[in-house]
Amino acid sequence: MDLYDWLLFLHVLSAFLAVGAMTALWGLILGTRSEGLLDPPTAMSYGRFFGIVVGVGMMGAIIFGIWLAIHVDGYELWDGWILASLVLWAIAGWAGGQAGRAFEADPVAGRAKGIRFHAITSIGLLLILILMIWKPGA
Amino acid sequence: MTLVAAIRDGSVNFPLFLHVLGAMLLIGTLAAVGFATIAGWRSPERAGGLSRFGLKALLVGVLPAYLLMRIGAQWTESQENFPDDFDPAWLGIGYITADIGALFVLISIILSAIGLRRSRDDSTRGVALARIVGVISVVLLAAYLIAVWAMTTKPT
C-alpha cells in the first residue's frame, strides 16, 4: 500500500464512521420516540458515544480529504466540488454541535430542536457523499 | 505525487452511490446493535430495554441497508462492464463478506423476531438471543471494515 492507498482508506473509513454513527443516532431518536426502550442515562451515554464518533469521523474525513486533494495530481483544494464539500462539512459540523448541545441541555424539551439540527447534519453529509461520488467539474 | 485515473463512466455513479450509502447505513445499524449488546452486558439491570432496542434496530435497519448495499454493488459491477476474466482480490473480498454476511444477517433477523416476541411480556426473556445477535453484528462489523479496506485500496 502506498501513501495514496492509505490516505484514501483513512478518508473513506472516517466517512463511514461519521455516517455510520449518524445512522446510529437516528436509531436512538426513533428508539426513544414513544416506547421508552432506553432509560435516560443509557440513552445519554449512547448519544454521547456516537456523537463523539461522528466528530472523530468528520475530523478524519476532512484531514485525510485535504491531504488527498494536495497529494493527488488533478485535484485542487479550490475545485468547485471540493470547496462545496468543505462548506457543507462546516455547516454539518456546526449543526451537529448544536444538536448535541440541545439534547444534552434537555433531552425532552430540546428534542425537537436537536432533531432539526441532526437532520441538517445528516443532509449535509449526504450532499457531501453525492459530491464525492459525482465530483462535478472534476 | 500521485496521478489518479479517476475516470469513471457517469452511469456508474448512481448505483455506486446506492452501494456506498447502503454500506454506511449497514455499518451504522450494526454498530447500534453492537453498542446495545455491549452496554447490556456491562449493565445487566438495563439489559432488557437494551436488548429490545438492539433487536428492533436489527430488524428495522439492517435488512434494508444490506439490500441497498448488495443491489447497489451488483448494479455497479454490471455498469462497469468488466471483462469476463476480471477477477481481482478486492472484488472477491467484497463478494465473500457480502454473501456470507447475508447468511448471518438472515440468522440475526430470525433470532431478532423470536427474541422480540419472547420479550413482549417480559423484556428480560429476549436477552440471550439479543446477545447472540449482538455478537454476530460485531463480527459482521469487523468483516465489513475489511471490505471497506479492500474496496478502497483494491489490493491485487
Contacts between the chains, C-beta under 8 A, distances in Angstrom:
chain1	res1	chain2	res2	distance
A	1	B	153	5.8
A	1	B	155	7.8
A	2	B	2	7.5
A	3	B	2	7.4
A	4	B	2	4.3
A	4	B	4	7.1
A	5	B	152	7.5
A	5	B	153	4.3
A	8	B	152	5.1
A	8	B	153	6.9
A	9	B	148	7.6
A	9	B	149	5.7
A	9	B	152	4.7
A	9	B	153	5.3
A	12	B	148	6.3
A	12	B	151	7.9
A	12	B	152	4.7
A	13	B	145	7.4
A	13	B	148	6.1
A	13	B	149	7.7
A	13	B	152	7.8
A	15	B	24	7.4
A	16	B	23	7.3
A	16	B	24	5.6
A	16	B	27	5.4
A	16	B	145	7.9
A	16	B	148	5.9
A	19	B	21	8.0
A	19	B	24	4.0
A	19	B	25	7.6
A	19	B	27	7.8
A	19	B	28	6.7
A	20	B	24	5.7
A	20	B	25	7.8
A	20	B	27	3.9
A	20	B	28	3.7
A	20	B	31	5.5
A	21	B	28	6.6
A	21	B	31	7.0
A	22	B	28	6.8
A	23	B	24	6.9
A	23	B	25	5.2
A	23	B	27	7.7
A	23	B	28	2.7
A	23	B	29	6.2
A	23	B	32	7.4
A	23	B	61	7.4
A	23	B	65	8.0
A	24	B	28	4.8
A	24	B	29	7.3
A	24	B	31	5.2
A	24	B	32	4.1
A	24	B	35	7.0
A	26	B	28	8.0
A	27	B	28	7.5
A	27	B	29	6.8
A	27	B	32	4.4
A	27	B	53	7.9
A	27	B	57	5.0
A	27	B	61	6.4
A	28	B	32	7.7
A	30	B	60	7.8
A	31	B	53	5.1
A	31	B	56	6.9
A	31	B	57	7.1
A	36	B	49	7.7
A	37	B	49	5.0
A	37	B	50	7.8
A	37	B	52	5.3
A	37	B	53	4.2
A	37	B	56	7.1
A	38	B	49	5.6
A	38	B	50	6.9
A	38	B	53	5.7
A	39	B	46	6.3
A	39	B	49	6.4
A	42	B	39	6.4
A	42	B	43	7.4
A	42	B	46	5.4
A	42	B	49	7.1
A	42	B	50	6.6
A	45	B	39	7.2
A	46	B	35	6.3
A	46	B	36	7.9
A	46	B	39	7.1
A	49	B	35	6.6
A	50	B	31	7.6
A	50	B	32	7.9
A	50	B	35	7.5
A	53	B	31	8.0
A	71	B	1	6.5
A	71	B	2	6.0
A	72	B	1	7.4
A	72	B	2	5.4
A	72	B	3	7.5
A	72	B	4	5.2
A	73	B	1	5.2
A	73	B	2	6.6
A	73	B	3	4.4
A	73	B	4	7.4
A	74	B	3	6.5
A	74	B	4	6.3
A	74	B	6	6.7
A	75	B	4	7.9
A	126	B	21	7.8
A	129	B	17	7.0
A	129	B	20	6.7
A	129	B	21	6.6
A	129	B	24	7.7
A	130	B	17	6.6
A	133	B	13	5.4
A	133	B	16	5.7
A	133	B	17	4.9
A	133	B	20	6.8
A	134	B	13	5.3
A	134	B	17	7.9
A	135	B	6	7.1
A	138	B	6	6.7
